Amino acid sequence: MSARTVDQPAATPAAPAPGSGGGGAWSPLASRPFLWLWLATVASNMGTWMHDVGAGWLMTTLSPSPVMVALVQAATTLPVFLLALPAGAIADLTDRRRLLIAASAAMAVVAAGAMTAPLLLAGTFLLGAGAAFVAPAWQAIVPALVPRGDLPAAVALNGLGVNVSRAIGPALAGVLIVALGLWAPFLANTVSFLGILAVLALWQGEARPETRLPAEGVAVALVGGVRYARHSADLKRTIARAVAFFVFASAYGAMLPLVARTVLGGGSTLYGLLMGCVGAGAVAGALGMPWLRRRHGPDALVFGGTLATAAAMAAFGLAAAIAAVAAGAGWITVFASLQVSAQAALPHWIRARGLSLYLMGFFGAMAGGATLWGFVAQAAGVAAALLIAAAGLVVAAGLTRRIALVSGDGSEHVSSQHWPAPPVLPPEEGERGPVMIAVAYRVPAANRAAFLAAAGRLGEARRRDGAYEWHLFEDAHSPGLIEERILVARWVDHLRQHDRVREADRALQAELAALCDPAAGPPAVRHLVAAAG
């Protein structure tokens, strides 16, 4: 399991029913499914961090060029950028337990490969590819494991688990390298997958919502995921904040092996110590997250964490251990806040695909940033690269501070099932299309502007849930008679819209109804299916 890719636990048998939660930093551990997978991921992530230390240090031995060292991080993150969306579609459509077992077993095999500089990059890339399939599935499961109000604490605990591993794994890797040789961390990573595989083997499977409808195909699911993200302002804002942070913050992770070797003149033990300091800072940050989130909100946390990370990068080489602790605390503060925002922006049916798009932004920024800072360090030196990245991070923090993150618990995405039942067509007619749903409203002139504004927000929801076109028309012969026209590809896609309509949509439709003429009665709905040729 990749510690940087998977900061979410999976599920073991029964998950707790959603509730208010919010009991504190440790409350998610009251859920046994969450607890067992959290422990398993801590053990597995220790192996991953040992592998990362071994890979980064091995590259400084095989090819100490800053570009080659930075490419180790790029090779980890680029596959997630390339494969996350199809992986998310598969995770939404298939048995996630089987997907996780297959991907984890494959990663265990790859982790044991032999190493030269090209093979190191190739093996790291393949591990990243496996992580691309693991990450959306793990992350999509988490909200089913804990009460809704505990989701922020669960995300912070996942980060805490990763960084407990980060605090222990690198130091242990340094000891293993000195005692046994550079091969030892890679073997340890292979063995660490056994715990995850054992827990998955005992897991009975995730409870998924029942549906009477056939599963979407992968191609249709991919289009649906992109369409949802295109029309989800919450998700787009979260991705924008993630890219702005990680493209600059990637510099310290990419440059840390060179800080230890060339700037500080140390060896693998010092590198492991610095990685451990980063992990210790992240542990402290994760423990303080629930209190800080309640007091300041996610936007202030991301802004403050960004500035802390920038200050830490500027200080590397002057007070490296202290800077590493600050960098870890800043990183986990930003990472966990963005992760909660992404989770809260997505309903169940699209969660893995939406999270995969978030991961694409995250890891695309990490891969591109790591490569960029490698070339900058090649030309100007490691210290200069870190200072430039720190300055860029401060500028990015200022420019994106007003892009608001999602601060709710995702309850507005609960399926409301409030639409009246659609007309009944024979099952074989499900593929007929295109389909147009026409909804007619009688709007008084005084309410027209407010109605159009509210209807525009509803139109975004219609598109998110499956419409490929949405328009408002006004009758030229009867001013105030406004008709909403929703186009979907097939009748079965309209049936899926009935399953996907949310509590937030119910509230928006009530707002529209309040703006209509009460004497005209409820809006008239028509369903039109393309006539057979």
N, C-alpha and C positions, 0 to 999 in steps of 0.2 A: 504494500500500500504506500502511495506517495504522501508523505506528510504535508507537502505544500499543496497537493491537489485535493486531498480528502481530509477536511477538517470536520467531518460529520460522521457519527456512528450509524450503523445499520440497526436492524431490529432483531430481537429474539422473540420468543413466543407472544404473548398478548400484550398489547400496548394499552396504556391507560386512556380512558375516555377523555376527550377534550374538556377542559374546565377553566377556571379562572387562573389557577397557578399563581406565579409571582411570589413564591415563598422565599426567595433569596438565591444567593449564588450557587448553593448546593442542592436546591430543591429538585432539579431534574434527576438526581441520583436516586431519588425515592422510587423511580420507575425501574423495575428490574431489567426490562429489555434494554433501556438506555444504559444502565450500569454495566451490564456484562459486555456490551459492545464497546463502551467507553474504555473499559479495562483492556479489551483485546486490541483496540486501536492504539492505546498507549504503548503496548508491547511491540506491535508491528511498526509503529512510527519510530521507536528507538532504533529498530533495524534500518529503517529508511534514512534516518539522520546519520547513522554509522556509514551507510553506503554513500551518502552525499559527501561526508568528510573524506572518505576514501577516494571517491571520484575526483573531488576538487584537488586533493593533495597529490593523487597519482598524476593528474594532468600537469601540475607544476613540476613534476619529476620527468614526465615523458616529453612535454613541450611547454616550457614556462612562459610562452608568449601570452600577454594579457588577453589577446583575442581568443586564443585556444582555451584559456581558463574560463573566460566569460561564456564561451560556447557550451561549456558543460551545463550551465544553468539554462541557456537557450534551448539545448537539446531536451531538457526536462519539460520545459513549458510550451515549446512550439507545438508538439503533438496535441496538447489539450486545445490549443487555438484551432488547429486544423480539424480535429475529430469530435469536439465536444457536442456540436449540434446533432449530427447523426447518432452519436451515443445517447444524447438526451431523448431523441425520438424513440430509440430502441428501449430505453429505460421506461418510458411512458407506456409502451405497448406490450412489453414482455414480462415474464417472471423475473423480478429483480434479484431474487435469491440466486437463481441459476446464472444470471449474468454476472453477479458478483463473484460467485465461486469460480466460474470459468476465467474471468479476468485476473483474479488473485492468483490462481494456480499458474497461469501463463507468466505472470510477473515473477513468481518464485523461481521458475525455470530460467528466465532471462537474467535474473540477478546473479546467477552463479557463473556467468560467462567469463571466458578468458579476456585479457585486456592488453591492447596496444592503444595508442592515441585514437586511431580511427575506430577500433572496436569499442573503446570506452564511450565515444560519442554515439555510436550506433546502438549499443546496449542501453545507454541512458535514454536515447530517443524511444526505444521500444518500451522501456518502463514508463515513459511519459505517455505513450500510446495506450498502454494498459490502464494507466491512471485516468485517461480521458474517458474510458468506458465505466470506470468505477465511480468517479466523482459525482456525476448527476444522479446516479441511482442511490448512493449513500445519502446525498443531501435531500433528495425528494422524500426519503423515508422519515427523516427526523421529526417533522411536525406531527406524525402519527404516534410518536413514542412518548411525548410529554404533554401535559396540559398546555393550552394555547398561551396562557400568560407566562409560562416558563420557557418559551422559545428563545427569547434573548439570552437567558441564563444558560440554556442548553448549547447555544452557539458559542457563548463565551467559554463554557466548560470544554467543548470540543477543541477550541483554541488552546485552552489550558492544558489539555491532554497532549496535544501536539507539542507544546512548548515544555512540558515536563520531560517529554521524550527528547526535545532539543537540548534541554539542560543536561541530561544524563548521557544520551547517545553519543554526541561528539566527544565528550571527555573519555567515554569508554572506548570509542574508536581510536583516539590517540594512544591509549594504553595498549590496545590490541595491536596497533601498527608497530609500536616499539617492541612489544613482547613477541609477536608471532610473524609480523610482516604485513605488507599492504593487501594481501589476499583476505585477511581475517574479517574486515568489515563487510566485504561482499558476501562471504559465507554467512555471517550473522544476519544479514538482511534476508537471505533465502530462508533461514530457519525461522525468522520472525513472522513469516506469512502463515506458519502452521496454526497459530492461535486464531487468526481470523478465519481460516478454513474450518477449524474445529467448531467455532461458534456458528458459522453459517450452516454447517452440517446438522447442527441441533435445532436450527431455526425452522419452524413449521411453515413459514411463508407470511408475507404481508397481507393483511386484510385490505382488499380493494373494493371500491364501490361497485355494487351490482348494476348492470345495465342490460337492457334488452336489445341493444344495438350491436351490429358487427364491429369488430375492431377496425380502426383506420389503418390504411397501408402506410409504410414508412415514408413514401414520397409525399403523401397527403399530410402526414404528421409533420414533416419538415416544413412544408409550406405554412401549415397552421401555426407552428412555433414562431416562424419569422413574422407572420402577420400579427400575431398577438403582441410580440415585442414592438413592432412598428407602431401599434396603436395603444401601447401602455406607457403613459407618461411616467408612472412610478418606476417602472423597470428601466426606461431610458435614462432617467436622472441618476439612478444607482450605477448603471454601467458607465455613464460619463464621469461620475466621481471616482470610480475605480480606475479607469484608464488614466485620469489626470494624476492620481497618486502613484500607481504602480510603475508607470513608465520611468519615473524618476527614482522611486524608492528601490527599484530593482538594482540600482548601482551598488548598494552596500553588500547585498548578497553575492553579486557577481564578483566584486572586488575583494571580499574578505580573505580568500586564500592568499592573495598577493599582499594585502595589508600585513598579514602574519609573516610571510616569507621575505618580502622585499623592503617594506616600510619599517617593520619592527625587527627584522632579522631573526625571526624565530623559526621553530620547526612545527611538526604535526601536533605536538602537545599544546603549543601556544594557540594554534588554529582551533583545536578542540576546545580549549578554554574560552576563546572568544565566542565560539558558537554556543557554548554553555551559558555564557553571560547574556547573549541574546535571548536564549530560552528562559533564563531566570527573570529577565525584565518582562518577557511576555507573560510569565506566570503571575507576576505582580500586577501587571495590567489587567489580566483576565479576572483576577480575584476582585479587583476594584470596579469592574465594568458594571455590574447591576446597580450599585450605588450611584456611580457617575451617570449612568443612563437615566435613572430616575430624576437626578438633580439637574442635569444639563441638556439631555436629549441627544439624539444621534448626530445632528449636524455639528453641534459644538464639540462632540467627542472626535469626530473625523477631523475637524479643523485643528484642534489641539494636538491630536496624535500625529497629524501631518507635520506640524511645526516641530514636535519633539523628534520625529525621524530626521527632519532636515538638520536640526542642531546636532544630532548624533553623527550624521555623515560628515558634517563639517569638522567634528572633533576627532574623528578617527586619525590615529597617528600621534595625537597629543595625549589623550587619556583613553586608550583603546578599550579597556575593560569597562569603564564607566559609560563610554559612548555606546558600547554593545548592549549594555543593560537598557539604556534609554531608547536605543533603536528597537529592541524587542518590545518594550512597553508601548512605544508609539505605533509600531506595526500591528500588534494585536488589537489595540484600540480601534484603529482604522478598519482592519480586516473584519473584526467581529461586527462592527456597526454596519458596514456595507453588506455583510452576509445576512444579517437580520433584515435589513431593508429589502434585499432581493427575495428572501423567503416570504416576507409580508406582502410583496407586490404580486404574488402568484397564487391562483387557485390550484386545487389538487390535480385537475385533469391536464394541466399544461406545465406542472411544476418542474419536472426534470428537463423539459425543453427550454423553459425560461431560465432555469439555473445554468444550463449549458451555454446559453448566450451570454450570461453574466461571466461565466468562466472563460469564454472566448475573449471577452474584453480584458479580463484580469490577466490571463496567461499570454494573450497577444501582446499586451503592454509589457509583461515581464520578459518575454522572449525578445521583443524588439529593443526594449530598454537595455537588457543585459548585453546584447550585441553592440548597440550604440556605445555604451560606456566602455566596452572592451576596446573599441577603436579609438575613443577619446583618450583612454589611458595609454594606449600604444603610442599616440602622438604627443601627449602632454604630460603623462605620468599619472600614477594612481591617485595621488593626493589632489591633483588638479581636477581629475574626473569626478571625485567625490564632492569637491567644493562646487563645481558647476552643477552637478545633479542636485545638491542641497539648495542652491539658489533657484533652480528651476522648480523645485518642490514648493518653496515659499511662494513663488509667483503663481503656481497652479492653485495653491490653497486659497489665495486671495481671489482669483478669478472664478473659482467654483463654489465659494462659500455660500452663495445665495441659491444654489441648486439644492432644493430641499429633498431629504431622504424620507422614506416611509417610516413613520413612528408608531403605527398601529400594530395589532397582533394578527392581522389577516382575517378577522372575523367577518369583514364585509364580503369576503370571497365565498362564504358558505352558500351552498346551493339553496335557493329559495323555493324552486318548483312552483312558483305562483302563476305562471302562465296557464290559461285554459288549455285543456287537451286539444291537440290539433285534429284535423279531419283524419279518419282512418283510411289508409290505402292498403291494398294487399301487399304482403312482404316483397313480392317480385317487383313492385313499383318503386321500391326504395332508391333505385339507381336513376330514376327519371329526373330530368332537370334540363336547364336551370329552373329554379323555383324563385318566384317573387312573392314576398309577403307585403301587403299594402295595408297601412294603418292610417285611418282618416281622423283628423281632429278638427273641431270647430273652435277657433281661437278669436276672442274679442280683440279689436284693434288696440286697445290699451295694453294688452298683455303680449302683443306680438314679439317685441324685442326680447323680453324675458323668455318667452317660449322658444324662440330660435336658439338662444344661447344654451338653454337646458337640453334641447333636442340635439345640438351638436355634440354635447357630452354623451348623450345616449347613443349617437351614431358611432362614436369610438368604441363603446361597449359592444354594439352589434358587430362591428368589424373584428374585434378581438375574439368574439365567440364563433366566428365562422363565415360572416358575410364577405364576399369579394367586392361588392359594391353597395353603397348606401347613399340615398339622395332624399331631399325634401322638395316637394312640388306644391305650388299653390294654384288653385283653380282660378283661371282668368275670368270666368263667368260668375264666380261666387267668392269674392275676397274674404279671407279668413278661414276658408276650407283648405287646410294644409294636410298633405298626404305624405307619409313616410314610406319609402319603398326600399325593401331589404332584399338583396339578391344573394342566393347561395347556389352552389353548384348542383346539388342533388337533394331529393326529398329527405334522405337519411341524414344529410348535414343539417337540415332544419330541425329534425328530431333531436340531434345532438345539442342544438341551441336551447331546446327546452330543458335538457339536463344541466346545461351550463349557466343558466340565468342565476344571478346572485342576489343576495340581500341588498347590496348597493344598487343594483338595477331596479329592484322593487321601490326603493326610496326615490330614485330618479324618475321613475314612471309616475309615482304619486305626485311629485313636483309638477310634472307636465300636466297631469289630470287637473290639478288645482288651478292651472292657468287657462283651462278650457272653459267654454260656455256650459254651465251645469244643465241648462235646458236642453242641450243637444244630446244628452245621455253619454254613455261610455264610448270611447273610440271604436269605430267599426273596423274589423279585421277581415281581410280577404286573403286567401291562399291561391296563387296561380301557378300551375305547373305547365311547362312547355308541352304543347300538343304533340302527339305522336305524328311522325312524318308519314 
